[in-house]
Every structure is written in C-alpha cells, then in structure tokens.
Amino acid sequence: MMCTTCGCGIGQTLIAGHALQKPRKAGEALRFRVHNESATHAHPHDHTHAYNTIDFGAGPAGTHAPGMSQARMVKIERDILSKNNGYADENRRYFSGHGIFALNLVSSPGSGKTTLLVKTITALNGAQSLAVIEGDQQTDNDAARIRAAGAPALQINTGKGCHLDAHMVGQAMQRLGLRDDSLLLIENVGNLVCPASFDLGEAHKVVIFSVTEGEDKPLKYPDMFRAAGLMLLNKCDLLPHLDFDADLAVENARRVNPNIRVIRVSATSGEGLAEWLEWIKAGCHDAVAAKQ
Amino acid sequence: MHEMSIAENVLQIIEDTARAEGYTRVKAVWLEIGQLAGVEKESLRFCFDVVTRDSVAQDARLEIIETAGQGWCMECACNVAVTARYEPCPSCGSLQIQVTGGEEMRVKELEVE
C-alpha cells in the first residue's frame, strides 16, 4: 500500500527499523507482454495469423457486433481501498478472537498524543495488559518514550508516508505478540487528513484535539472528526491563558458528528484522565465479553 | 485528500484485472466518486496520468462519475441532500443527519482491448 500525498512506495516503511514485507500481491512484478505467438501460442485453434486478415471474432471479447471495435467493457465494481480494507478485516478478526480492544489515535502533530499515552500507561499502572504501536515518518523517539513508561512499543516509520495502513499494523501486531484480553493503542502519524480513510481494524478512532489549535478544526477536517468515536480535548489546563472557546470547539465537533463522545482532559494536570481511563476499561471489558 | 495513493490503488485494481482477464491496453476507466468521499477530482486526474505512465492504462481516458451526497434526517425522517458533512438539514435545520450516500470510491468499469 503506497502512501498518500506524496505517493511513495512501501520501500521506505520501516517497522522497528526493518523493511516492511511486501504485500502478498501488490509487491509482485507486473509484466504485460504483447501477444507473442512463438512463445505462448500453443493452444489449438483454427483462425489464421496472417496480418492481412481482419478477424472480428479474434478480439478479447470473442464476438463482434456491427460497427463495434474489439474494445470491450469490463465490469469491476471494486472499492478503491478494498485492499486496505481486506487487511483491516483480518486485523479486526484477530482482535475480536483474542479479546483485544484496539484504538487508533489520530490528531494533528503536536496535539500531545504521546504525552497523553505516557500518562495513560502510568495511570493504568500495570492493571491492564497493553501494547503500543507508534507511527511516525522518522525516528523511534516516541516508541522509546512509551517503553520508558513501561509498556511494550513498536515503532513504524512510514518514510515519506503520511498515515499507517492496515497491512503495516498487521505486521507490527505479529512482531509485538499481543496478549489475549489486552489493550492495543495505535498512535497514527500526526495528520488529520489521510488517516481518516485508512481503517486499521480498530474498535474506535480517537481524535485528540488540543486547545492550542483553532475551535474550527472539526469544520476544517470534517472527515476525521466524522470517523472518530471519541474526541479528547487536550491541554485543558491551558484554557485560562488562551482565547479558546471550548464549548464552541465541542459544538463544531458535534456539527460534523452528532454522536461523537467528548472528554476534556489535560495530560499535565490530570484533569479528565479518570473518565478517559473508565472509557478504556469499559471498552476492554466489552472486548473480552464479546470474544469469539 | 490523498489522490496519489487513490490513483495508485486504482492502477493496482486495473493491473490485477488485466492479469486475470488478459488484456493489454486500457482505453477508458470509469470511477464512481462520492461527493463526500473527500477526493479532489482534478488532483486525481493529474495523479492518474502520472501513475499510469508506462502501464497498461497509459493514456487511458478517465471518466469520473460523481454521486451525490445523501443523508437521512432523524428529525424529518426522510432522505435529504447533503453537500458537506456539517451542513444542517435543508428543511428542518437539524444536524442529526446520517450520511447514507456519497462516500463511494469505486472502480466501476473499464474499456479494454
């Protein structure tokens, strides 16, 4: 699966510093040869091969109608992102079979995702088995921060890519060796655009929106806020110092997605963290209960 | 949104089908793109031309069928037209609208030879 905005290939994606395995089919070389009689024309047939013959029945359609060229129509009806969705379905099946509650954390860069994750891990204090997949274009700084907080973490470097896709996550899951009945936190690349379209197999997308951004961000990036089940309004400890209308920000999010749940948090002061942890615990509980 | 990777995925579908069906040239491609799919059509055309260079779909004509955004207004209990995600219901002004159409991104049909 190639990256989005820039169109780079999988060659630059690294999982914990190792090259990503090629997708089963996408990586195969595709070769198209013009029909080569001497090499491949072994099947029995009775039409002539003279270049001065016009055979209206020899085209790929195998038939002809007056005035029609041999061009034919092929019905495809395939979703453009079907490949990614197939991998996402595999991941989702794995999660539901093993009671794993998976969250896809998305935001713009600098919203405080990693700090919030570190606080979350510290607050859970070993009460919940968990693992983290970190997505960034470069460096494994974030995974190192998570590991320092005491949780297993794997870094995916997307190279020039601007989002994680389900195939990368599937491979990271295998490397991590997820435990049954655990929590998987996937921190996506900081980007409010592309990750909205790429299902990773998660139970929910959680969008983190910090009060140092603009209140109209949900209106500017509606696809992401639409796709998210929960919005964490982060850095709320800074509200007294800012000209930011938190109610308007929430109203804008609900305009795009009337069903979005909102929790106001601050990774620094700890405000709202209890509610966020309760939400996680409820999700983990449901995932275990629904285990198939 | 990310038109380059959408174009790349379209080409992948075309090449997979080419292998299965044994055609060597694609003359035209029909895509169905919903109004709410977040795809810039002009950008997609540009990217399609770039990624199909030296492929079976080189110089193929790209036809984009745009499908209208549709939603179900919970208040009115009827189908309404949706032009953008945060637009209120055109008849009652409610924001409780479930999008039911216009998010498609599909390769519909190819003309090949």
Interface residues (C-beta under 8 A of the other chain):
Chain A: M1 M2 C3 T4 T5 C6 G7 K25 A26 L30 F32 R33 V34 H35 G59 P60 S69 Q70 A71 R72 M73 V74 K75 I76 E77 R78 D79 I80 L81 S82 K83 N84 C162 H163 V193 C194 A196 S197 P218 L219 P222 D223 R226 N252 R254 R255 V256 P258
Chain B: M1 H2 M4 S5 I6 A7 E8 N9 V10 Q12 I13 E15 D16 T17 A18 R19 E21 G22 Y23 T24 K27 L31 G38 C47 V50 V51 V56 A84 R85 Y86 L95 Q96 I97 V99 E104 M105 R106 V107 K108 E109 L110 E111 V112 E113
